[in-house]
Amino acid sequence: MKRRKVLILCIDAGSHDYLAASNLPTIRQLAKTGFYVHANAVIPSVTNVNNVSIATGTFPETHGITTNYHVDRTTGKGEFIEDNRFLLAPTLFETAKAYKFADKTALFVTKKKLLRMLEAGTDIAVAAEDPPPEYIDTVGPVEPIYSVEINWWLLRAVRETLRKDDPELVYCSTTDWVQHKYAPDEDLSQQHLVELDRIIGEIIDDEPAREIYITADHGMLEKTTTLDPGRVLTERGIPASSIPIIKDRYVAHHGNLGGAAYVFLENQADTSEAIQVLLDTPGIEEAYSAEDAARTFRLHRERIGDIFVLADKTTVFGELEAAVEPTAVRSHGSRHESYVPIIGYNSPWSATDFEYNVDVGRLFLESLR
Ligand SMILES: [Zn+2]
């Protein structure tokens, strides 16, 4: 029997508008031969939540990663999530090994923190910002994390590894610095995707029978207003603070401004009143108690604060000096960036099997069992 081999590529912020604005002959051909689905990302539409969802085939209610920044309810202390201590589900790699699907598994990401979150069960694990020395010899020198070149480097590393080691299961996730800086019709956005498309073409020429899935973790839109939900509430006499879910150490991407936030109340008895105040605030589109948010978005009940808020299309949340400030930033996190493509090639499934990007991992897992 022919050995089944799978490549999952998550183009960070690779939404339909970005793909459609560039001339991408390989992706066009994959979509034509296989399928192209307009699917949903997991909300909050941020990188780690979605990558972990795809790479475990589960929603945050199961895998536990709901944010980049975890706040301990009992101590009130916050910390960046930069390894797998908070991860509650096995990775696709671990399951593929357990079910003897793969002799060899490989993970390629740009940032070390995502590598540390997902590396369980991998034989090969490469972070482009700090690669193993032998990769520098074959793929080229390390590129800056704030560049388009780092994603090209990453996909070349995938190509070389497929040639040399032939792993059965490969997951690759790029980074979204380009989309944070440039709109879909701008030159650098287009160059970025055209080169990725070209390398994908080389991978397929090498190995035409491999199953390929191309999807995204979220989209990216222009924002004009920043809002601090914690400050909005405090100014109305409800003591609270809020954590933008996007918050991480890579501030050059987004200035920690994103379209979703978890609100922590000093008194949980204020919940209904706080939700009403937030819903009446221009820029806030949705506000849910933790119970309702966990149920609606399949989030982990203990890791989403007291209230989950989603911004409208042009608003982002941040930790500010005032309740509202103007801004000019491209970012994500809200429902408006939660629409992503799924392109499948050589897939045993059809377009209608995919509703969420998570389904790429979920269907793969189910097929192993
Ligand atoms: Zn992302």
Residues whose N, C-alpha, C, O or C-beta is under 5 A from the ligand:
A	BS01	ZN	D12 A13 V46 T47 D176 D217
